Amino acid sequence: MSKKIISVLSFYKFIKLQSLEILKKEIYRFMSQRDIHGTIILSSEGVNINICGNEDKIEESKKFLLRRLKIHKVFFNEDTINEIAFTKLKVKIKNEIIKLGFHLQQNQILDHEHIDSSKWDKLISGGTIIIDTRNKFEYLMGSFKNSINLDLYNFSDLENKIDKLSLPAKSKDIGIFCTGGIRCEKASLVLRKLGYKKIYQLHGGIVNYLREKPSSTNWQGECFVFDDRITY
């Protein structure tokens, strides 16, 4: 008998959702019937998904979620792993899919701010200011070369921490990154609110970058991901 392939899938989408209790029950039922583990966060501002399971069941789940939530354009972080990354299935309803004290609408996300791994390397080599939007623990495990540590314990403190930075003119380029991209969506809005004009987000986050450039010298250390794996 061939060994079953285990896949881990993560993605997010800022999209207006309604009837959250009904959605929660439908999604939980579908996932549990397919032995899917992980966490799915639902909010009126969108969805944040981190799940794992047999490869074919993950593919079924992906198609179901896209259809049921009426999601079209979205970026997937997907990997094949050796063992189940989560111990149980959780489907939660929260006020925000990433907590920062405000709701983000899809039309506030600017596509031109998202750059791929090659352009990201050029930013770093060009001396652009690079800000790590993750918490202090994640930063100390590993980060991009010469990136700024915001010394965050709670993501909700982001605006206050950025406002206290002694950054150069607000017309200068700024690069921001996080694990999978979701924190940068709101961090970008905070930076724009503070007056910064040229903001670039690492598309797909560190996870996607290290998948595409596993031998990069711009990354130093390890990357903590929320299913308890460590990415090098």
C-alpha positions in Angstrom: 0.0 0.0 0.0 1.4 3.4 -1.0 2.0 5.9 1.8 -0.6 8.7 2.0 0.8 12.1 1.3 0.1 14.7 4.0 -0.4 18.3 2.9 -0.5 21.5 4.9 -2.4 24.5 3.4 -2.7 28.1 4.5 -4.4 31.1 3.0 -6.4 34.2 4.0 -8.8 36.5 2.3 -10.3 39.8 3.3 -13.9 39.5 2.2 -17.2 40.4 3.7 -18.8 37.3 5.3 -22.2 36.9 6.8 -24.2 34.2 8.6 -21.0 33.2 10.4 -22.6 30.6 12.7 -24.0 28.8 9.7 -20.7 28.9 7.9 -18.9 27.6 11.0 -21.1 24.6 11.2 -21.0 23.8 7.5 -17.2 24.1 7.4 -16.6 22.1 10.5 -18.9 19.3 9.3 -17.1 19.1 5.9 -13.6 19.2 7.4 -14.3 16.7 10.2 -15.8 14.2 7.7 -12.4 14.3 5.8 -10.2 14.1 8.9 -8.8 17.6 8.4 -7.0 19.2 11.3 -6.0 22.8 11.9 -7.6 26.2 12.6 -10.0 28.2 10.5 -10.9 31.7 11.7 -14.0 33.3 10.4 -14.9 37.0 10.7 -17.1 39.6 9.0 -13.8 40.9 7.5 -12.8 37.5 6.0 -11.2 34.1 6.6 -7.8 32.9 7.8 -7.1 29.2 7.2 -4.3 26.8 8.4 -5.1 23.1 7.9 -3.5 19.8 7.1 -4.6 16.3 6.0 -4.3 13.8 3.3 -3.4 15.4 0.0 -6.6 14.5 -1.8 -8.8 15.6 1.1 -6.9 18.9 1.3 -7.6 19.5 -2.4 -11.3 18.7 -1.8 -11.3 21.1 1.2 -9.7 23.9 -0.8 -12.3 23.6 -3.6 -15.1 23.5 -1.0 -13.9 26.6 0.8 -13.4 28.6 -2.4 -16.9 27.7 -3.6 -18.7 28.1 -0.3 -17.0 31.4 0.6 -17.2 32.7 -3.0 -13.4 33.4 -3.1 -11.7 33.8 -6.4 -8.2 35.5 -6.4 -6.2 34.1 -3.5 -2.6 33.0 -2.8 -2.0 29.5 -1.3 0.9 28.5 0.8 1.1 24.7 0.4 3.7 22.1 1.5 4.0 18.4 1.7 5.0 17.3 5.3 6.0 14.0 7.0 3.4 14.0 9.8 0.2 15.6 10.9 1.0 19.2 11.9 -2.2 19.9 14.0 -3.8 17.7 16.6 -7.4 18.8 16.2 -9.8 20.8 14.1 -11.0 24.3 15.3 -13.3 26.6 13.5 -13.6 29.9 15.3 -15.6 33.1 14.9 -13.6 36.2 15.8 -14.0 40.0 15.4 -10.9 40.1 13.1 -9.0 37.4 11.2 -5.8 39.1 12.4 -6.2 41.4 15.4 -5.1 45.0 15.1 -8.2 46.9 16.2 -9.8 47.6 12.8 -11.4 45.8 9.9 -9.6 45.7 6.5 -11.6 45.8 3.3 -10.3 44.0 0.1 -10.3 47.3 -1.8 -7.7 48.7 0.7 -5.2 46.1 -0.4 -2.9 47.4 -3.1 -1.6 44.8 -5.5 1.4 46.8 -6.5 2.7 46.7 -3.0 3.2 42.9 -3.2 6.6 41.8 -4.5 8.1 38.4 -5.3 11.2 36.9 -3.7 13.6 38.2 -6.4 12.5 41.8 -6.1 12.6 41.4 -2.3 16.3 40.4 -2.5 16.9 43.5 -4.6 15.3 45.6 -1.9 17.6 44.1 0.7 20.7 44.5 -1.4 19.8 48.1 -2.2 19.7 49.1 1.4 16.0 49.6 1.7 14.5 49.7 5.2 13.1 46.3 6.1 10.7 45.9 9.0 9.8 42.6 10.6 6.1 42.8 11.6 6.2 39.6 13.7 6.7 39.4 17.4 10.0 39.5 19.3 10.1 35.7 19.8 9.8 35.0 16.1 12.3 37.7 15.2 14.9 36.2 17.6 14.5 32.8 16.0 15.4 34.2 12.6 14.9 37.2 10.3 16.1 38.9 7.1 19.5 40.5 7.2 19.5 44.0 8.7 15.7 43.9 9.3 14.2 46.1 12.1 12.9 44.4 15.2 9.8 46.2 16.5 10.1 44.4 19.8 6.5 43.4 19.6 4.8 41.2 22.2 1.3 41.9 20.8 0.5 42.6 17.2 -2.0 45.2 18.4 0.9 47.4 19.5 2.2 47.7 15.9 1.1 51.3 15.2 2.6 52.6 18.4 5.9 50.8 17.8 6.3 52.0 14.2 5.4 55.5 15.1 8.3 55.5 17.6 10.8 54.4 15.0 13.4 57.0 13.9 12.9 56.3 10.2 14.1 58.6 7.4 11.8 60.6 5.1 8.4 59.1 4.6 9.0 59.2 0.8 11.7 56.4 1.1 11.0 52.8 0.3 10.0 50.5 3.1 9.8 46.7 2.9 7.7 44.7 5.4 7.3 41.0 5.9 5.7 38.4 8.2 5.3 34.6 8.2 2.5 34.2 5.5 1.5 37.7 4.5 -1.6 38.4 6.5 -0.1 40.6 9.2 1.5 42.8 6.4 -1.9 43.5 4.9 -2.9 45.5 8.0 0.7 46.7 8.7 0.7 48.3 5.3 -2.5 50.2 6.1 -0.9 51.4 9.3 2.2 52.7 7.5 0.0 54.5 5.0 -2.0 56.1 7.8 1.3 57.3 9.3 2.2 58.9 6.0 4.6 56.5 4.4 4.3 56.4 0.6 6.3 53.6 -0.8 5.6 50.3 1.0 6.4 46.9 -0.3 5.2 43.6 1.1 6.9 40.2 0.6 4.3 38.2 -1.3 3.4 35.0 0.5 5.6 35.8 3.4 8.7 34.1 4.7 7.2 30.6 4.1 6.9 31.2 0.4 10.2 33.0 0.2 12.1 30.1 1.8 10.3 27.6 -0.5 11.5 29.5 -3.5 14.9 30.4 -2.2 16.0 27.8 0.4 19.7 28.7 0.2 19.2 32.5 0.4 21.9 34.3 2.4 19.5 37.1 3.0 17.6 35.0 5.5 19.4 34.2 8.8 18.2 31.7 11.3 14.9 29.7 11.5 11.2 30.6 10.9 8.5 29.7 13.4 5.2 28.6 11.7 2.0 28.2 13.6 1.6 24.5 13.1 4.7 24.0 15.4 7.0 23.2 12.5 10.3 25.1 12.0 11.3 26.2 8.5 15.0 26.7 7.8 
